[in-house]
Amino acid sequence: MIVVGLLIAYVLYIVLFGLAPFTFSLGDADSFRSIYQDKFEGFSGISRVTLWDIWTNILYFIPCGFLIVLLPQTYSRGWRFKLLLISGVSVLLSGFVETAQVFLPRAPSVADILCNWLGGVVGGLAGVLFLAALPTLKASRWQRVWRRPVAGTMAGVYVVLLAVAIGMPLTVPRDFRNWNSSYRLFLGNEGTLDRPWQGAIYLAALYDRALTADAVWTNFSAGYGVDAHTKRIQEDLVFYYDFTEQHGTIVHDRSALRPPIDLQISEKAKYTWLSPNGLLFKGGSGASSLIAPQKLADMPLTYQKELSLETWVASGELNQGGPARIVSYSIDPYDRNFTLAQQNREIVFRLRTPVSGRNGAHPALTTVDSPLDRSVQHLVAVYRDGVTMLYVNGREHARMVVQQQLSVSDMLIRGLGETFKWLVYSVLIFPLGIASRFAFLELPHGPGRLLSLGLGLLGFFLAQGLRVLTFNAPLDPLLMLVGASTLAIAVVLLPSPSCVV
């Protein structure tokens, strides 16, 4: 019954983890078929799968396959039947979660299902090997002699691994190698249409290099008029919008680099063309590229460590939040390559790098001197190899230096998103509780569990202490509470060998 309970709990965990953050929405789609075709990546997307996606999705389903093998109903069946059952359960469970993700700000794909299936099979094979070795482990004489030192060694080894995972600094690149080329470019909103920005935009440009302070001042001095392009920096432009159309629903990319990233103004957008140039957004869904911008994906921009994003805007309201997206190369509120936005009277710039994560928010650069007002203002975000700067009207207003060293746990959190921070720590700490419990299985339940918890807490504090020393960071009380709770749960749930068979 313990194995059945653990399997049910882990299946619920898979569903909850897979359906977070539970913000179900149809977006602009008018049917399930249309949203499925728009968001679900078939076999054609396998070539874009990253190594991160592969191994995290495999690890995700290993415990599920392992527990299925230990079920009383499958214990006496052959290994071929067990692996066939695991394959079916893994594909069905993963397929359900991935299908439901089309209504969420997630990226469901066939590749995820295949990796989940492989993870289930790997866990099943581990379970088969465990059952094959179980008679040897149950030889009472040797079990009593060797279990405690072997389990203690296992716990010690895992403490070392845990210390490396959460406390060992690793050098992380600060370039754009983790950008997602399937995202679209948006003006005045986000892909989920729930971060609208109100105001007028007169010019928007992206450079694949970091503009110097002098270059920023040159562009500011050139202004945003119809003839501004003759006085501006023209080299290394990726896209350039001057909003001189004055009518229609297309915003044309005027840069010389082909193919252009023309933007379509949504039918649900509330907008007005301005004369002689400019586009006033009054709310609604804004404008966006109809497909992922090919030249952003093909440019060496994604392999460099520099860019500059520039706009001339006039905010329509100074109490906009979310933050409200002015320019965004993204898919939803949690996944982006870059975003320039407004949070009340502050400017926010998020940029995706291996350090800042998929949301570009850890850290993000935000002004603190409330530079925004209702007038037309020149905003420029500049990034150069970990250094981010925000300029307003030609003058620097904010600067941030991104650290280049992260632990394995930090990288996991940046990859999955800050929402899963405590879940990542729980997954890393849970095996320590299992190893600690094995060291005292021969003792009565009460003292054995208390000693197991004490051993686990000691190992966890040692690992956390290494993080404090190497990163010069204070202890996180909430993290300590999560660690202690996870260890307690692991110690209480682990059955004795007699309960497994």
HELIX and SHEET records of a PDB file:
HELIX    1   1 ILE A    2  LEU A   19  1                                  18    
HELIX    2   2 PHE A   32  LYS A   39  1                                   8    
HELIX    3   3 PHE A   43  ARG A   48  5                                   6    
HELIX    4   4 LEU A   51  VAL A   69  1                                  19    
HELIX    5   5 TRP A   79  ALA A  100  1                                  22    
HELIX    6   6 GLN A  101  PHE A  103  5                                   3    
HELIX    7   7 VAL A  110  LEU A  137  1                                  28    
HELIX    8   8 SER A  140  GLY A  167  1                                  28    
HELIX    9   9 ALA A  213  ALA A  222  1                                  10    
HELIX   10  10 ALA A  228  THR A  230  5                                   3    
HELIX   11  11 GLN A  294  ASP A  298  1                                   5    
HELIX   12  12 PRO A  300  TYR A  303  5                                   4    
HELIX   13  13 VAL A  408  LEU A  416  1                                   9    
HELIX   14  14 GLU A  418  PHE A  420  5                                   3    
HELIX   15  15 LYS A  421  PHE A  438  1                                  18    
HELIX   16  16 HIS A  445  PHE A  471  1                                  27    
HELIX   17  17 PRO A  477  LEU A  493  1                                  17    
HELIX   18  18 PRO A  497  VAL A  500  1                                   4    
SHEET    1   A 2 LEU A 170  THR A 171  0                                        
SHEET    2   A 2 GLN A 405  LEU A 406 -1                                        
SHEET    1   B 8 ILE A 250  VAL A 251  0                                        
SHEET    2   B 8 LEU A 263  ILE A 265 -1                                        
SHEET    3   B 8 ALA A 287  SER A 288 -1                                        
SHEET    4   B 8 ARG A 184  LEU A 187 -1                                        
SHEET    5   B 8 ALA A 324  ASP A 332 -1                                        
SHEET    6   B 8 ASP A 335  GLN A 343 -1                                        
SHEET    7   B 8 GLU A 346  LEU A 351 -1                                        
SHEET    8   B 8 LEU A 365  THR A 366 -1                                        
SHEET    1   C 4 LEU A 237  TYR A 241  0                                        
SHEET    2   C 4 GLY A 199  TYR A 207 -1                                        
SHEET    3   C 4 LEU A 279  PHE A 281 -1                                        
SHEET    4   C 4 TYR A 271  TRP A 273 -1                                        
SHEET    1   D 6 LEU A 237  TYR A 241  0                                        
SHEET    2   D 6 GLY A 199  TYR A 207 -1                                        
SHEET    3   D 6 GLU A 306  SER A 315 -1                                        
SHEET    4   D 6 GLN A 377  ARG A 384 -1                                        
SHEET    5   D 6 VAL A 387  VAL A 392 -1                                        
SHEET    6   D 6 ARG A 395  VAL A 401 -1                                        
END                                                                             
